[in-house]
Amino acid sequence: MCPPAHFRVTYSINPWMDPSKPVDLPLALAQWEVLRDRYRALGHTVSLLEPRPDLPDMVFAANGATVIDGRVLGARFAHPERTREAEAHLAWFRARGFTDIHEPAHINEGEGDFAVTASYILAGRGFRSSPLSHDEAQEFFGRPVIGLDLVDPRYYHLDTALCVLDDAADEVMYYPGAFSPGSRAVLARLFPDAIIAEDADAAALGLNAVSDGRHVLLPQAAAGLFAPLRDRGYEPIAMDLGELLKGGGSVKCCTQELRQEQELDVRRELLLSA
């Protein structure tokens, strides 16, 4: 893992980014280190991606690829400011012996818009990822892909509006206001027992969270989600990534999950980047 040594906000490609608001880089680093240390304390492996000085958004590692059963679907970014991040991620995978790698033909921003449950790959569209990437993912992974339309620019990626809580039990939490009426109906049908986020918790990027099936790491400002999570048997862990929020991301944006088949179990590794 590398610190967010080059993180800054000098352009705006989502509504959270305001170049007039300076980033406190030492604070961003300290907040990120707490997240890294928390993962390790929970027993997760944290792998490292080398930062590049000319790519300030590399801290948001979730966008670089989607990995299922050791198969890697690379990213293809919508904005030129982030295009070369895709190369850095693919080089990382190749250097570590991943061989089943697909370089995409269509725009997708990794786990920003792909969320993996036991039964489906949920796929966001509307602001970044192309609908054509959904068929591409389905063909590559051999899993059903469910397209979901995002309609609120604040929730420009699926991972800002929905979190998979337990991919073995198809449990999620989400914010209905981020989705089109048809997509809300689909989510209600697929996940009738989902935790529904209120406006304030969604606006704190409370859905940009990571769950290991027991612990849920999420922004501390999304306090309204803590009790519902506890009621379902999860342990919410409050994180402060306020400086990184200036770039439009929080816990999940900083975390790429490497789902690898190993014997009969799925091993999860967390790739955090800065």
KAWO-V160579 format. One record per residue. N is the residue number from 0. PSI is psi as a letter, one per 20 degrees, with the letter a starting at -180 (999 if undefined). Layout:
n->[N | N]
psi->[PSI | PSI]
This chain:
n->[0 | 1 | 2 | 3 | 4 | 5 | 6 | 7 | 8 | 9 | 10 | 11 | 12 | 13 | 14 | 15 | 16 | 17 | 18 | 19 | 20 | 21 | 22 | 23 | 24 | 25 | 26 | 27 | 28 | 29 | 30 | 31 | 32 | 33 | 34 | 35 | 36 | 37 | 38 | 39 | 40 | 41 | 42 | 43 | 44 | 45 | 46 | 47 | 48 | 49 | 50 | 51 | 52 | 53 | 54 | 55 | 56 | 57 | 58 | 59 | 60 | 61 | 62 | 63 | 64 | 65 | 66 | 67 | 68 | 69 | 70 | 71 | 72 | 73 | 74 | 75 | 76 | 77 | 78 | 79 | 80 | 81 | 82 | 83 | 84 | 85 | 86 | 87 | 88 | 89 | 90 | 91 | 92 | 93 | 94 | 95 | 96 | 97 | 98 | 99 | 100 | 101 | 102 | 103 | 104 | 105 | 106 | 107 | 108 | 109 | 110 | 111 | 112 | 113 | 114 | 115 | 116 | 117 | 118 | 119 | 120 | 121 | 122 | 123 | 124 | 125 | 126 | 127 | 128 | 129 | 130 | 131 | 132 | 133 | 134 | 135 | 136 | 137 | 138 | 139 | 140 | 141 | 142 | 143 | 144 | 145 | 146 | 147 | 148 | 149 | 150 | 151 | 152 | 153 | 154 | 155 | 156 | 157 | 158 | 159 | 160 | 161 | 162 | 163 | 164 | 165 | 166 | 167 | 168 | 169 | 170 | 171 | 172 | 173 | 174 | 175 | 176 | 177 | 178 | 179 | 180 | 181 | 182 | 183 | 184 | 185 | 186 | 187 | 188 | 189 | 190 | 191 | 192 | 193 | 194 | 195 | 196 | 197 | 198 | 199 | 200 | 201 | 202 | 203 | 204 | 205 | 206 | 207 | 208 | 209 | 210 | 211 | 212 | 213 | 214 | 215 | 216 | 217 | 218 | 219 | 220 | 221 | 222 | 223 | 224 | 225 | 226 | 227 | 228 | 229 | 230 | 231 | 232 | 233 | 234 | 235 | 236 | 237 | 238 | 239 | 240 | 241 | 242 | 243 | 244 | 245 | 246 | 247 | 248 | 249 | 250 | 251 | 252 | 253 | 254 | 255 | 256 | 257 | 258 | 259 | 260 | 261 | 262 | 263 | 264 | 265 | 266 | 267 | 268 | 269 | 270 | 271 | 272 | 273]
psi->[p | q | r | m | h | j | p | r | n | i | r | o | j | r | i | h | p | o | i | i | o | q | p | n | g | h | g | g | g | g | g | h | h | g | g | g | h | g | g | g | h | i | j | q | p | o | r | p | p | p | q | p | h | j | n | i | j | i | h | m | h | h | i | i | r | p | p | p | k | j | p | o | o | r | q | o | q | h | p | h | h | i | g | i | h | g | g | g | g | h | h | g | g | h | h | j | j | p | h | n | p | p | p | q | h | q | p | q | l | c | j | g | i | p | p | p | a | h | h | r | o | p | o | q | q | h | g | f | q | q | h | h | i | g | h | g | g | g | h | g | i | k | q | p | p | o | p | p | p | p | i | o | i | h | m | i | q | h | i | i | i | q | p | o | h | o | i | i | j | l | p | r | q | r | o | h | i | i | q | q | g | g | h | g | h | g | g | h | g | h | m | i | j | q | p | p | q | r | g | h | h | g | i | j | k | h | i | m | r | p | p | j | i | g | p | o | p | r | p | h | i | l | h | i | i | g | g | h | g | h | h | j | j | q | o | q | o | p | q | o | l | h | h | h | h | i | i | k | r | c | g | g | h | j | o | p | p | n | o | p | p | o | d | i | q | o | p | p | q | p | o | q | q | 999]
